[in-house]
Amino acid sequence: LVKPVDHERMRVMFKALLYPHNLGRAAEVVALDDDQGTLRLIDSILAKRGIFVASYHDTAEAVARIRKKAPDLFLTDLGLPGIDGMELCRRFRSDADTHGVPILILTASPTRENVLKAIALGIGGFVAKPFNAKELGDKVIQTLKLSTRRT
């Protein structure tokens, strides 16, 4: 732990380490969605699973944060203002600094076309909106575990 201790990070980290259904290590997710309610829900769900969430509703801020310090996972909505979420994922995959960051997509429309594009980009998967807490938490943990094995 780095002093001064961020008590919220410490609480989340203990959940990651102490509960067997969680990851077993500290992890950070950058979540991007234009809906503040969705971001609060993601934060609440993943904090219970021992994962710290840096939430963004502004695409430029999320991209700047990811370039500054790569998270363990990027969780993004497809329907973003200003840029298509799939195009944002394509840009991350073609950038040397961000190409290895695991990505999960949140969407209300997991169409066949989007699924095929995601597979081509090596996206970790989709979580369909509306999502339930267990489904989202399990998918994030599964994706983080798979990405750890590949590195």
N, C-alpha and C positions, 0 to 999 in steps of 0.2 A: 504494500500500500504506500502511496505517495502522500506525504504530508503537505499541506493540510488535507485531512481525510474528507472526501466527499461522501457523506453518510448515505446518500441514495445509492451511489455506486457500490459502496460496501454492502449495503443490504441486498442489492441485486446479486452481487458476486457470491455472497453466502448462500443464497438460494441455488445458484448454479452448482456450487460445490457440495451442498448438503443433501439435496434431494435426488434419489437415484434416477428418476425419470427425466431429469434435466441434463444439460450438456456435460457437466463435471469440470468445467473451466470457465473463466471469464470470457465473454464475447460481447461484441458491439454490432448493432445493426443500424444502418442509416435507412430511415423510412421516408418515402416521398409520396405525398398524396395531397390533392388540393382541398380535401375536406378535413377540417380540424377535428371533428368528431371521430372520424376514422383513425386519425393519428393518435388521439387519446386512447382509443380502444386498443390499438396495436401496442402502445406503450404499456398499458395495464396488463394485457395478456402476456407479453413477452417478459415483463419484469417478474411476473410470478414464476416464469420458467428460468429465471436467472440470467436474462439477457438485457443488457442496457440498450436503450433505444435513443438515438439522436433523430428527432423528428423535424421534418421540413415540409412546408407547403409551397415553398418557392424553389423552382427547379435550379436556378442559378446558384442559390445558396447551398443546396444539396450537392451540386457538382463541385463547387469550390471546397466544401468540407471533405468530399471523397478524395479530391486531388491532394488536399493538404495531408490527410491521414486516412489511408484505406481502411474501411471497416471490415469486419469478418463476413458481412453480408449486406447487400443492397436490396431493399424491398421497395418496389415502385408500382404505382398505379399506371395503367396504360393511358387513361383519359386525362392527360395533363394540359393545362392551358399553355399555349405558346409552342409546345413541342409534343409530338407523339411519343408516348412512353417506349414504344418499340424502337423508334429512331434513337432515342436516348440510350437504350441498351446497345444498339449497333455501334454508336459512338464509343461507348465504354469498352466494347470488345475490340475495337480497332485502335485504341489508345494504349501505348506501352505501359503507362502508369496504372491503368485501371483494368486491363484485359483479364486479369486473374481473379478479380473480385466476384464471388458467387452472387448470382442475381435470382430473386424470386419476383414474379409478377402478380400483382393484385388486379383483378378485372371483373367487371360485371358481364363481360362478353368474351369468354374463352373460345373464340371461333376456331374452326379448323385452320384457317389462314394464319391466325395469330400463333397457334400451336406449332405449325410448320416453320414459321419464321423464328420462333423461340428455340426450336430444336436446332435449326441451322446456326444460331448464335451461341449455342451451348448454355442456354438459360436453365437454371435448376428446376424450374417448374412454375405452375400457376396455383394461385389460391383464388377460388371464385368468390365474388361478393354476391350476396352477403355471406360472410364466413363465420364459423363458430370458433370459440376460443381453443378448443382441443385441436381442431384441424390446423389452424394457423400455427399454434405452438409446436405441434408434432412435425409439420412440414419444415419449419425453420430449423428445428433441432436436427432433423434428418439431413437437410441440405448442409448444415454446418459440419456434421459428422462426415459426410461424404467428401466435402471439400478438404477436410483435415487429412483424410486418407490419401488424397491425390497429391498433396504437397510433400 
